[in-house]
Amino acid sequence: MSDASAPRRTTALLWVIAGLLLVGVVAVAVYKAWPLLNPTLVEVAPLDPSCDLRAGPCDARLAGGGRVRFGIEPRSIPVVTPLRLAVETTGLNVRAVEVDFAGVDMNMGYNRTALASVGPGVYEGQGTLPVCVRARMDWEARVLVHTPEGILAAPFRFETRRD
């Protein structure tokens, strides 16, 4: 009877080892991806409730004296349509700029776009908002400004509507 149970024990042991290896691989992947998905922010500018990106670009002021201006075109801000994103910075030592779109009250997944430098303090790129099941959706575009001191964030809120 001990000869027949040996292969079962070996098979069970191999499954346990495979499971532990899988858990280890997943843990390392989450550890490595976490800073990309949830960057550590040095400062977050206050949200300006009077900002209307449909009317034109809006400004965010940072405590250190820097300014971030953000604009989206077309100004109707349609979903599932390429959007032209523009960021202007003043008073900041910028290494890179990204725009992260997030649903205010609904998780819409990872939706971040890196912008290219097109001049001193000027960054442009293209992004797309995913379609939502709701006819009206509230969004926050968080402009992430990478500096030698860390990442600064400037939030801008807007809504989309499906007609």
N, C-alpha and C positions, 0 to 999 in steps of 0.2 A: 504494500500500500504506500510506503514512503517513496518508492520509485515512480509511481504514477502522479504524486502530488508535486514532485520537484519541477516538472515543466510548467505547471500552473503558477507556482511561486515565482519562477523566473519571469514568466510573462507578466504577472502582476507587478513585480519589481521594475520591469522595463517600462510599464505604463506609468508607474509612479515617477520614475526618473524623467520620462518624456514630459509629463505634466509639470514637474518642477522646472525643467528647462524652458518650457513654454511660458510659465509665469515669470521667470527671470527675464526672458526676451521682451515680454510685454512691459515689465517694470522699467527696463533700460530705455525702451522706446518712449514711454511716457515721461521719464526723467529728462531725456534729451529734447523732446518736443515741447515740454511745458514752457520754457522761456519764449519760444516762438509764438505760442498760442496766447500766453498771458505775460507780456513783458512787464518787468518791474519799472514803474514810472517814478521819476525824480520829482516831477511837478505836474499837476493837472490845472489848467487854466479854468477860471469860473465860467460856467455856461451863461451865455447872454440870451435871455428869453425873448428879447426884441429882434433877434437875428431872423431874417427871412431870406433864405438862399434863393428863393424864386424871384426876389426883387433885385438880387445882386450879391456880390461877395460880402462876407462878414469878417469882422476882426475879433481876435481873442488876444487879451493882454496877459502876459505872464508876470509873476511877482518880481522877477529879476530885471524887468524893463523890456524884455523882448516882445515882439508882436508877431502873430500868425494871421494871415488873411487867406480865406478859403472861398473858392467859387466853384460852382458846377454848371455845366451847360450840356444840353439845353436846359433852360431854366424851369421848364415844366417837370423836370426830373422823372422821366418815364422809367418803368421797370423793364428789364430784359432788353435794354437798348444801350449801346455804348454811350458812356458819359465822359465828357472832357473835364478833367479835374485840374485845378490850378491852385497852387499854394505860393504865397509870397511871405518871406520871413525878413524881419529887421531886428538888429540887435542880438542875433544868435550866431554861434559858431556851429553851423549845420554840417553833419556828415552825410545824412540821408533823410528822406521824407517818405512816409507811407500814409495811406488813408485806409482806416479800418471801418467798414460799415457794419453796424449791428442793429438788430431790431430792439426798440426800447422796451417792449413788453413781450417779445417773442424771440426765442433763439432761432436765428436764421443761418447758423453755421459760420464757418470761417470765410470771410470775404474781405481780404486785404490786398491793396494794390500799392506797389512801389512806384514812386514818381521819379522822373529823370530831371536832373539839373539842366536848365536851358539858359541860365545866366546867373549872375550873382544874386543869391537869395530867391530865385524863381525856379519853381519845380512844376512839371506838368506830367500828366499821364492819362490813362484811360481805364475806366472801371465800369462794372455793370452790376446793377441791383437785381437780385433774384426775384422771381415772381412770388407773390404771397397769396394765400387763400382768401385773405381779407380784401375787401374793396379799398379800404383805407389803412395805411400802415405808417406808424411812427418810427423814424430811423434816427440813429446818431452816427454821424461821420466823425470819427476821432482821428484827427491829424496827429500822427506820431512823428516827432522831430527828434532824430538821433543826434546827440551832441557828445563831446568828450566827457561831460559830466554825467550823462545818462540820457534817458528818453523823457522828453517833455510831451505832454498831450494837450491838445486843444479840441474840446468837443463842440460840435455844431449839430443842432437838431433840425429835422425837416420831416415832411410827410409826403407819401406818394398816394396817388388815387388811380384806380383802374376805372376807365369810363365804359 
